[in-house]
Amino acid sequence: MDIKDRLKKIGNHGSRMHKRHEIERPEALSKVSYQNALDFFTSQGIKGSENTEQIEFYSAGIKKSLKALQ
């Protein structure tokens, strides 16, 4: 998938999540944030949803960090 298409798809999904109040801060919906996330996960070898083990690893870390912030 082309990078522009991927960023657009992520942006649309983020907007839907914001409307459903799953994302509280609109500043989280920046193209720079999406690009940084794509760069990080790509550098870690995660290229799609088929990398379930790696995705679960990072998902658990994110959830743990969010819980610590509450």
Summary of the structure (lengths in Angstrom):
residues: 70
radius of gyration: 13.0
end to end distance: 36.3
largest distance: 36.8
contacts: 143
relative contact order: 0.09
helix: 74%
strand: 0%
